[in-house]
Amino acid sequence: MDIKAHITGTVWKIEVGVGDEVEEDEVVIILESMKMEMPIEAPADGTITELLVAEGDSVQEGQVVARMDED
């Protein structure tokens, strides 16, 4: 399952690592956009399988930033 950015911004902080188990609505990545912090949350319970961005990267709305397997 893809986890996508819902807004254009900069990756401010990555809260999880590959292999981490997450719960639905748990913050995975925090974006900074227009001086505001915008969390990207897990869409379901699962395990993070891939991170496609690094802190400081610019992302576009709809860009896949991470992937996870659902439990």
PyMOL commands that place a pseudoatom at each C-alpha (Angstrom):
pseudoatom trace, name=CA, resn=MET, resi=1, chain=A, elem=C, hetatm=0, pos=[0.000, 0.000, 0.000]
pseudoatom trace, name=CA, resn=ASP, resi=2, chain=A, elem=C, hetatm=0, pos=[1.331, 3.407, -0.974]
pseudoatom trace, name=CA, resn=ILE, resi=3, chain=A, elem=C, hetatm=0, pos=[1.480, 6.280, 1.510]
pseudoatom trace, name=CA, resn=LYS, resi=4, chain=A, elem=C, hetatm=0, pos=[1.203, 9.579, -0.359]
pseudoatom trace, name=CA, resn=ALA, resi=5, chain=A, elem=C, hetatm=0, pos=[1.859, 13.228, 0.426]
pseudoatom trace, name=CA, resn=HIS, resi=6, chain=A, elem=C, hetatm=0, pos=[-1.414, 15.137, 0.597]
pseudoatom trace, name=CA, resn=ILE, resi=7, chain=A, elem=C, hetatm=0, pos=[0.276, 18.515, 0.112]
pseudoatom trace, name=CA, resn=THR, resi=8, chain=A, elem=C, hetatm=0, pos=[3.375, 19.919, -1.603]
pseudoatom trace, name=CA, resn=GLY, resi=9, chain=A, elem=C, hetatm=0, pos=[6.134, 20.625, 0.910]
pseudoatom trace, name=CA, resn=THR, resi=10, chain=A, elem=C, hetatm=0, pos=[9.447, 19.584, 2.422]
pseudoatom trace, name=CA, resn=VAL, resi=11, chain=A, elem=C, hetatm=0, pos=[10.042, 16.430, 4.461]
pseudoatom trace, name=CA, resn=TRP, resi=12, chain=A, elem=C, hetatm=0, pos=[10.706, 17.842, 7.919]
pseudoatom trace, name=CA, resn=LYS, resi=13, chain=A, elem=C, hetatm=0, pos=[10.875, 14.632, 9.962]
pseudoatom trace, name=CA, resn=ILE, resi=14, chain=A, elem=C, hetatm=0, pos=[10.538, 10.902, 9.355]
pseudoatom trace, name=CA, resn=GLU, resi=15, chain=A, elem=C, hetatm=0, pos=[8.914, 9.249, 12.356]
pseudoatom trace, name=CA, resn=VAL, resi=16, chain=A, elem=C, hetatm=0, pos=[9.288, 5.565, 11.350]
pseudoatom trace, name=CA, resn=GLY, resi=17, chain=A, elem=C, hetatm=0, pos=[11.820, 3.196, 9.849]
pseudoatom trace, name=CA, resn=VAL, resi=18, chain=A, elem=C, hetatm=0, pos=[11.633, 0.232, 7.490]
pseudoatom trace, name=CA, resn=GLY, resi=19, chain=A, elem=C, hetatm=0, pos=[10.296, -2.756, 9.393]
pseudoatom trace, name=CA, resn=ASP, resi=20, chain=A, elem=C, hetatm=0, pos=[8.392, -0.663, 11.939]
pseudoatom trace, name=CA, resn=GLU, resi=21, chain=A, elem=C, hetatm=0, pos=[4.851, -1.731, 12.682]
pseudoatom trace, name=CA, resn=VAL, resi=22, chain=A, elem=C, hetatm=0, pos=[2.369, 1.147, 12.581]
pseudoatom trace, name=CA, resn=GLU, resi=23, chain=A, elem=C, hetatm=0, pos=[-1.264, 1.578, 13.497]
pseudoatom trace, name=CA, resn=GLU, resi=24, chain=A, elem=C, hetatm=0, pos=[-3.902, 3.291, 11.380]
pseudoatom trace, name=CA, resn=ASP, resi=25, chain=A, elem=C, hetatm=0, pos=[-3.610, 7.099, 11.712]
pseudoatom trace, name=CA, resn=GLU, resi=26, chain=A, elem=C, hetatm=0, pos=[-0.102, 6.894, 13.262]
pseudoatom trace, name=CA, resn=VAL, resi=27, chain=A, elem=C, hetatm=0, pos=[2.155, 9.694, 12.018]
pseudoatom trace, name=CA, resn=VAL, resi=28, chain=A, elem=C, hetatm=0, pos=[4.698, 8.342, 9.520]
pseudoatom trace, name=CA, resn=ILE, resi=29, chain=A, elem=C, hetatm=0, pos=[6.229, 11.543, 8.107]
pseudoatom trace, name=CA, resn=ILE, resi=30, chain=A, elem=C, hetatm=0, pos=[5.866, 15.237, 8.926]
pseudoatom trace, name=CA, resn=LEU, resi=31, chain=A, elem=C, hetatm=0, pos=[5.936, 17.723, 6.054]
pseudoatom trace, name=CA, resn=GLU, resi=32, chain=A, elem=C, hetatm=0, pos=[6.634, 21.449, 6.362]
pseudoatom trace, name=CA, resn=SER, resi=33, chain=A, elem=C, hetatm=0, pos=[4.620, 23.653, 4.068]
pseudoatom trace, name=CA, resn=MET, resi=34, chain=A, elem=C, hetatm=0, pos=[4.143, 27.419, 4.385]
pseudoatom trace, name=CA, resn=LYS, resi=35, chain=A, elem=C, hetatm=0, pos=[5.638, 27.349, 7.914]
pseudoatom trace, name=CA, resn=MET, resi=36, chain=A, elem=C, hetatm=0, pos=[3.113, 24.718, 9.043]
pseudoatom trace, name=CA, resn=GLU, resi=37, chain=A, elem=C, hetatm=0, pos=[3.776, 21.108, 10.046]
pseudoatom trace, name=CA, resn=MET, resi=38, chain=A, elem=C, hetatm=0, pos=[1.500, 18.665, 8.221]
pseudoatom trace, name=CA, resn=PRO, resi=39, chain=A, elem=C, hetatm=0, pos=[1.529, 14.999, 9.323]
pseudoatom trace, name=CA, resn=ILE, resi=40, chain=A, elem=C, hetatm=0, pos=[1.215, 12.124, 6.868]
pseudoatom trace, name=CA, resn=GLU, resi=41, chain=A, elem=C, hetatm=0, pos=[-0.502, 9.249, 8.638]
pseudoatom trace, name=CA, resn=ALA, resi=42, chain=A, elem=C, hetatm=0, pos=[-0.647, 5.511, 8.014]
pseudoatom trace, name=CA, resn=PRO, resi=43, chain=A, elem=C, hetatm=0, pos=[-3.853, 4.635, 6.156]
pseudoatom trace, name=CA, resn=ALA, resi=44, chain=A, elem=C, hetatm=0, pos=[-4.151, 1.268, 7.943]
pseudoatom trace, name=CA, resn=ASP, resi=45, chain=A, elem=C, hetatm=0, pos=[-2.392, -1.026, 10.411]
pseudoatom trace, name=CA, resn=GLY, resi=46, chain=A, elem=C, hetatm=0, pos=[0.720, -2.565, 8.876]
pseudoatom trace, name=CA, resn=THR, resi=47, chain=A, elem=C, hetatm=0, pos=[4.487, -2.671, 8.498]
pseudoatom trace, name=CA, resn=ILE, resi=48, chain=A, elem=C, hetatm=0, pos=[6.618, -0.050, 6.739]
pseudoatom trace, name=CA, resn=THR, resi=49, chain=A, elem=C, hetatm=0, pos=[8.413, -1.767, 3.834]
pseudoatom trace, name=CA, resn=GLU, resi=50, chain=A, elem=C, hetatm=0, pos=[10.049, 1.174, 2.052]
pseudoatom trace, name=CA, resn=LEU, resi=51, chain=A, elem=C, hetatm=0, pos=[10.803, 4.860, 2.611]
pseudoatom trace, name=CA, resn=LEU, resi=52, chain=A, elem=C, hetatm=0, pos=[11.096, 6.773, -0.667]
pseudoatom trace, name=CA, resn=VAL, resi=53, chain=A, elem=C, hetatm=0, pos=[12.120, 10.168, 0.734]
pseudoatom trace, name=CA, resn=ALA, resi=54, chain=A, elem=C, hetatm=0, pos=[14.698, 11.568, 3.136]
pseudoatom trace, name=CA, resn=GLU, resi=55, chain=A, elem=C, hetatm=0, pos=[14.504, 14.481, 5.561]
pseudoatom trace, name=CA, resn=GLY, resi=56, chain=A, elem=C, hetatm=0, pos=[14.944, 17.701, 3.610]
pseudoatom trace, name=CA, resn=ASP, resi=57, chain=A, elem=C, hetatm=0, pos=[13.506, 16.336, 0.348]
pseudoatom trace, name=CA, resn=SER, resi=58, chain=A, elem=C, hetatm=0, pos=[10.855, 18.328, -1.510]
pseudoatom trace, name=CA, resn=VAL, resi=59, chain=A, elem=C, hetatm=0, pos=[7.672, 16.408, -2.340]
pseudoatom trace, name=CA, resn=GLN, resi=60, chain=A, elem=C, hetatm=0, pos=[4.675, 17.100, -4.529]
pseudoatom trace, name=CA, resn=GLU, resi=61, chain=A, elem=C, hetatm=0, pos=[1.030, 16.528, -3.669]
pseudoatom trace, name=CA, resn=GLY, resi=62, chain=A, elem=C, hetatm=0, pos=[0.172, 12.894, -4.466]
pseudoatom trace, name=CA, resn=GLN, resi=63, chain=A, elem=C, hetatm=0, pos=[3.802, 11.710, -4.475]
pseudoatom trace, name=CA, resn=VAL, resi=64, chain=A, elem=C, hetatm=0, pos=[4.393, 8.296, -2.897]
pseudoatom trace, name=CA, resn=VAL, resi=65, chain=A, elem=C, hetatm=0, pos=[6.640, 8.842, 0.144]
pseudoatom trace, name=CA, resn=ALA, resi=66, chain=A, elem=C, hetatm=0, pos=[6.530, 5.357, 1.701]
pseudoatom trace, name=CA, resn=ARG, resi=67, chain=A, elem=C, hetatm=0, pos=[5.106, 1.893, 1.206]
pseudoatom trace, name=CA, resn=MET, resi=68, chain=A, elem=C, hetatm=0, pos=[3.636, -0.521, 3.707]
pseudoatom trace, name=CA, resn=ASP, resi=69, chain=A, elem=C, hetatm=0, pos=[2.145, -3.999, 3.921]
pseudoatom trace, name=CA, resn=GLU, resi=70, chain=A, elem=C, hetatm=0, pos=[-1.220, -4.187, 5.609]
pseudoatom trace, name=CA, resn=ASP, resi=71, chain=A, elem=C, hetatm=0, pos=[-1.642, -6.545, 8.547]
for i in range(1, 71): cmd.bond("trace and resi %d" % i, "trace and resi %d" % (i + 1))
show_as sticks, trace
zoom trace
